[in-house]
Amino acid sequence: MKDVYIVGAALHPVGRHYGKNIDDMAAEVLEKAIGDAGVDVDAVLVASSTAELAERQQLLGSYILESLGLNKTPAFRVENGDGSGGAAISMAYGLLKSEEYNCVAVVGVDKPNDVLSNQQQDIYAAVVDTYFERYFGVTPLSQAALMAKMYLKKYEYRYEDLAQWALLMHNNGVGNPYAYLRRQVKLEDAVNSELVSEPLRLYDIGPLADGAAAAVLCNNRKDGPRLLSVSASTNSTPFNAREDYDVLYSLRDASQLAFKKAKITPRDIATAEVHDSFSILGVLAVEGLGMAQKGGALAAVKDGALPVNLSGGLKSRGNVLGATGVYQLVEVAWQLLGREFKRVDGSYGVIHSMGGVDRFSTVAVVAL
């Protein structure tokens, strides 16, 4: 089977974009990515988590291509909650490895700020079980808060230790021209911020933001970083029945397979972009990828020894929901190349895209 390369990419600055429709914003980055690649694409995969709920729009791919005048090109919509971007990358990778197509564009887009904040949170909560969790007021935030409380107690950390994650993310985000919150913060800012769901505070939450990202993947060209492996896994165990709450099972299983196929180890990772919609999930993702031992991620964060979320992660770049995985892929590719970001010292990057609180994960390995 042929290898897959990232031959073109584009990002839209993350923020609140009230003046742009969702299809127009996606078309803008898709056109730039295709122009960057200098190829015609055989198909387009669209990753979006909120198109129906926030925009009341189905057949999104058709309207994105209408804006570009791309007639007859097949467009497929992929929805896996806030893990939609990673799922779309996985599907594109499979289509190219099987040689069904030669070049495929993946575009991720979401505009959660087109609805009121209470509607935002209701839409975001749609990733939990509607009948047994959401109906009773359970949200991704409350699940993450329970995990944080148990983690801090189990490994004898204080909240001040967890707050170090926000400091690292904001420090990294300052250097990302596409980030939503490009400012450094102090420890007291995080510690004294509003308590949202104990022990999580305002600075533990990635702000929901509008954004769009696109990447062009090809199997008939060998320029650009190589998409070395992609693996995905579903955790179907209900939240209340999980054996441990300091393990992201879908990430664990997906990363083990991705690393095995890529023939690398965690020690080879020069940069990683992980899904830190809440700070505790970023901490657990670092440990799940093997970049720190169990219970050791916060100590590594404090030491400044982790090459993770150089984009600022969902905390600083912003949580663009279904578009997140595509942002991560482009960010890692550009970090390896030294394009838009300072070049990392190494040849391998990893992305972790997650839907819900450990319901679904995609792990992709990128090689320079």
C-alpha positions as a printed Julia matrix, in Angstrom:
368×3 Matrix{Float64}:
   0.0    0.0    0.0
   1.12   3.52  -0.76
   2.33   6.0    1.84
   0.3    9.07   2.77
   1.74  12.59   2.87
   0.44  15.95   4.1
   1.04  18.09   1.01
  -1.01  21.18   1.83
  -2.69  22.82   4.83
  -4.37  25.97   6.1
  -5.74  27.26   9.39
  -8.29  29.94  10.21
  -7.59  32.06  13.31
  -9.66  30.76  16.21
 -12.11  33.15  17.84
 -15.63  34.48  17.47
 -16.49  34.95  13.82
 -20.05  36.24  13.75
 -19.62  37.72  10.28
 -18.9   34.42   8.52
 -21.18  31.5    7.75
 -19.93  28.02   8.63
 -19.69  26.94   4.98
 -17.86  30.12   3.96
 -15.28  29.75   6.73
 -14.66  26.12   5.8
 -14.44  26.99   2.09
 -11.85  29.68   2.87
  -9.37  27.3    4.52
 -10.13  24.49   2.06
  -9.3   26.74  -0.88
  -6.04  27.82   0.78
  -5.05  24.23   1.57
  -5.74  23.06  -1.97
  -3.77  26.01  -3.3
  -0.93  25.21  -0.9
  -0.88  21.62  -2.16
  -1.14  22.58  -5.83
  -3.27  19.53  -6.65
  -6.85  18.64  -7.48
  -8.58  16.6   -4.8
 -10.63  13.48  -5.49
 -12.82  13.79  -2.39
 -13.46  16.0    0.62
 -14.17  14.83   4.17
 -15.91  17.38   6.38
 -15.57  17.1   10.16
 -18.13  19.03  12.2
 -19.71  18.39  15.57
 -22.35  21.11  15.7
 -23.57  21.81  12.15
 -27.08  20.49  12.75
 -27.42  21.71  16.33
 -25.88  25.2   16.12
 -26.34  26.01  12.43
 -29.39  23.89  11.55
 -27.42  22.73   8.52
 -27.1   19.28   6.98
 -25.32  18.39   3.73
 -22.6   20.78   4.86
 -20.02  19.44   2.39
 -22.23  20.28  -0.56
 -22.49  23.93   0.48
 -18.78  24.21   1.19
 -17.98  22.95  -2.31
 -20.62  25.25  -3.79
 -18.64  28.21  -2.47
 -15.56  26.94  -4.33
 -17.3   25.85  -7.5
 -16.11  22.26  -7.01
 -18.79  20.36  -8.87
 -18.98  16.53  -8.9
 -16.33  16.13  -6.16
 -17.74  13.73  -3.53
 -18.04  15.28  -0.06
 -18.57  13.14   3.03
 -19.61  14.42   6.45
 -17.95  12.85   9.52
 -19.41  13.29  13.02
 -17.89  11.82  16.17
 -18.52  14.63  18.61
 -15.47  16.72  19.4
 -13.4   13.81  18.04
 -14.82  14.32  14.53
 -11.57  15.78  13.18
  -9.53  12.75  14.16
 -12.2   10.4   12.81
 -12.14  12.22   9.44
  -8.34  11.93   9.32
  -8.63   8.21  10.02
 -11.13   7.77   7.18
  -9.02   9.8    4.75
  -5.96   7.75   5.65
  -7.83   4.51   4.95
  -9.14   5.76   1.61
  -5.65   6.74   0.51
  -3.92   3.59   1.78
  -6.44   1.48  -0.13
  -5.83   3.65  -3.22
  -9.53   4.41  -3.6
  -8.39   8.02  -4.1
  -5.05   9.71  -4.72
  -5.67  13.03  -2.96
  -8.24  13.76  -0.26
  -8.91  17.01   1.57
  -9.99  16.97   5.21
 -11.67  20.12   6.49
 -12.88  20.62  10.04
 -15.22  23.44  11.01
 -17.48  24.42  13.89
 -19.1   27.69  15.03
 -20.4   27.2   18.58
 -20.58  30.96  19.11
 -23.51  31.26  16.73
 -25.78  30.27  19.64
 -26.23  31.57  23.2
 -23.93  30.23  25.93
 -26.65  28.09  27.56
 -27.4   26.55  24.15
 -23.65  26.0   23.66
 -23.4   23.95  26.81
 -26.5   21.95  25.94
 -25.02  21.15  22.52
 -21.66  20.22  24.06
 -23.44  17.88  26.51
 -24.86  15.92  23.58
 -21.7   13.77  23.66
 -22.77  12.13  26.93
 -25.45   9.44  27.08
 -28.74  11.24  26.48
 -30.96   8.82  28.4
 -28.8    7.9   31.39
 -26.49  10.92  31.82
 -27.53  14.09  30.02
 -31.18  13.76  31.12
 -30.03  13.82  34.76
 -27.71  16.8   34.35
 -24.42  14.98  33.73
 -22.09  16.93  31.42
 -18.54  16.46  30.11
 -17.48  19.09  32.67
 -18.92  17.15  35.6
 -17.3   13.93  34.41
 -13.92  15.65  34.04
 -14.31  17.21  37.5
 -14.86  13.8   39.09
 -11.77  12.48  37.34
  -9.71  15.47  38.5
 -10.87  15.07  42.09
  -9.91  11.39  42.15
  -6.58  12.03  40.39
  -5.5   14.76  42.81
  -6.39  12.58  45.78
  -4.79   9.4   44.42
  -1.46  11.01  43.56
  -1.46  13.52  46.44
  -1.43  16.69  44.37
  -2.91  20.06  45.28
  -5.03  22.16  42.93
  -2.04  24.47  42.48
  -0.26  21.57  40.8
  -3.12  21.03  38.34
  -3.18  24.78  37.59
   0.33  24.43  36.12
  -1.31  22.92  33.03
  -3.09  26.21  32.27
   0.13  28.15  32.72
   1.96  25.9   30.25
  -0.86  26.1   27.7
  -1.03  29.9   27.82
   2.74  30.16  27.62
   2.71  27.97  24.49
  -0.27  29.75  22.96
   1.5   33.1   22.94
   3.59  31.85  20.02
   0.62  30.57  17.98
  -0.71  33.22  15.56
  -3.99  31.28  15.22
  -4.72  30.93  18.96
  -7.82  32.4   20.6
  -6.25  33.4   23.94
  -2.71  34.6   23.21
  -1.64  35.77  26.63
   0.47  34.48  29.47
  -1.1   34.01  32.89
   0.16  33.75  36.45
  -0.5   30.93  38.9
  -2.71  33.17  41.03
  -4.87  33.92  37.99
  -5.75  30.25  37.67
  -6.0   29.52  41.39
  -8.26  32.52  42.04
 -10.48  32.03  38.97
 -14.13  31.08  39.29
 -14.89  27.6   40.63
 -16.94  25.89  37.91
 -17.19  22.27  39.03
 -15.03  21.42  42.02
 -12.05  21.12  41.78
 -12.02  22.54  38.23
 -11.89  26.3   37.81
 -12.36  28.6   34.85
  -8.74  28.21  33.74
  -9.14  24.44  33.54
 -11.63  24.72  30.68
 -10.85  25.2   27.01
 -13.13  27.97  25.7
 -15.53  26.96  22.93
 -14.54  28.9   19.82
 -15.2   29.19  16.09
 -12.61  27.86  13.69
 -11.79  25.93  10.54
  -8.76  23.94   9.44
  -7.94  21.95   6.32
  -5.27  19.5    5.18
  -4.69  17.86   1.81
  -3.42  14.28   1.99
  -2.02  12.43  -1.03
  -0.57   9.01  -1.79
   0.97   9.94  -5.16
   3.36  12.62  -3.93
   6.21  12.39  -1.45
   6.65  16.01  -0.41
   5.63  17.17   3.04
   5.44  15.28   6.34
   4.33  11.66   6.12
   1.23  10.43   7.95
   2.94   7.35   9.28
   0.03   5.65  11.06
  -3.5    6.32  12.28
  -5.43   4.21  14.77
  -8.78   4.72  16.49
 -10.57   3.07  19.39
 -13.96   3.29  21.11
 -14.51   2.97  24.84
 -18.05   1.62  25.18
 -17.92   1.19  28.97
 -20.39   3.57  30.69
 -18.71   6.32  32.71
 -20.09   4.99  36.01
 -18.75   1.49  35.33
 -15.15   2.29  34.43
 -12.49   0.44  36.35
 -10.18   3.43  36.79
 -10.69   7.14  36.33
  -7.05   8.05  35.79
  -6.87   6.15  32.49
  -8.15   7.21  29.06
  -8.89   3.75  27.72
  -9.69   4.75  24.15
  -6.42   6.69  23.96
  -4.44   3.86  25.52
  -5.65   1.31  22.99
  -5.4    3.62  19.97
  -1.9    4.84  20.86
  -0.51   1.35  21.42
  -1.66   0.29  17.97
  -0.55   3.52  16.3
   2.93   3.31  17.83
   3.22  -0.35  16.88
   2.3    0.34  13.24
   4.64   3.34  13.1
   7.43   1.4   14.82
   8.14   4.17  17.32
   8.07   4.52  21.1
   6.97   7.44  23.31
  10.64   8.41  23.61
  10.64   9.27  19.91
   7.91  11.92  20.24
   9.25  15.4   19.5
   5.86  17.09  19.74
   2.33  16.07  20.64
  -1.04  17.78  20.42
  -3.53  16.27  22.87
  -7.21  16.86  23.59
  -7.26  18.98  26.76
 -10.84  20.24  26.7
 -10.37  20.16  30.47
  -6.94  20.3   32.09
  -7.22  16.85  33.69
  -7.83  15.26  30.28
  -4.61  16.78  28.97
  -2.75  15.41  31.97
  -4.19  11.93  31.45
  -3.49  12.09  27.71
   0.2   12.8   28.35
   0.36   9.76  30.62
  -1.68   7.65  28.19
   0.78   8.4   25.4
   3.64   7.29  27.64
   5.24  10.75  27.73
   5.08  10.6   31.53
   4.52   7.78  33.99
   1.12   7.37  35.66
   0.72  10.11  38.21
   3.82  11.89  36.93
   2.49  14.27  34.29
   1.96  17.24  36.62
   5.5   16.96  37.93
   6.76  16.92  34.33
   4.61  19.95  33.48
   6.05  21.89  36.4
   9.57  21.01  35.26
   8.77  22.33  31.79
   9.95  19.06  30.27
   6.95  18.2   28.08
   6.83  19.0   24.33
   3.03  18.94  24.41
   0.42  21.31  22.94
   2.89  23.82  21.52
  -0.2   25.35  19.91
  -1.57  26.2   23.35
  -3.98  23.29  23.21
  -7.71  23.65  23.65
  -7.07  25.92  26.63
  -5.25  28.66  24.7
  -5.79  27.91  21.0
  -9.44  27.28  21.84
 -11.79  24.32  21.71
 -13.04  24.2   18.12
 -14.89  20.95  18.78
 -15.14  18.82  15.61
 -12.42  20.84  13.89
  -9.88  20.22  16.68
  -8.31  17.08  15.21
  -7.63  18.8   11.89
  -6.05  21.76  13.68
  -3.85  19.32  15.59
  -2.7   17.54  12.42
  -1.72  20.8   10.74
  -0.08  22.14  13.89
   2.1   19.04  14.34
   3.06  19.02  10.66
   4.02  22.69  10.81
   5.93  22.24  14.09
   8.04  19.51  12.48
   8.65  21.75   9.45
   9.25  24.93  11.43
   6.42  26.63   9.52
   4.4   29.18  11.56
   5.92  27.58  14.69
   9.45  27.19  15.98
  10.85  23.95  14.57
  10.91  21.12  17.1
  14.02  19.03  17.62
  13.01  15.65  16.26
  11.22  13.82  13.46
   8.03  12.42  14.99
   4.85  14.12  16.11
   1.63  12.68  17.54
  -1.94  13.92  17.67
  -4.67  12.75  20.04
  -8.23  13.59  19.02
 -10.98  12.57  21.45
 -14.77  12.48  21.31
 -16.55  12.98  24.62
 -14.8   12.08  27.86
 -12.87   9.02  26.7
 -15.61   7.64  24.46
 -13.58   7.66  21.24
  -9.97   8.47  20.39
  -7.87   8.75  17.27
  -4.08   8.76  17.48
  -2.01   9.7   14.44
   1.77   9.63  14.06
   3.38  12.18  11.73
   6.98  11.82  10.53
   9.22  14.34   8.84
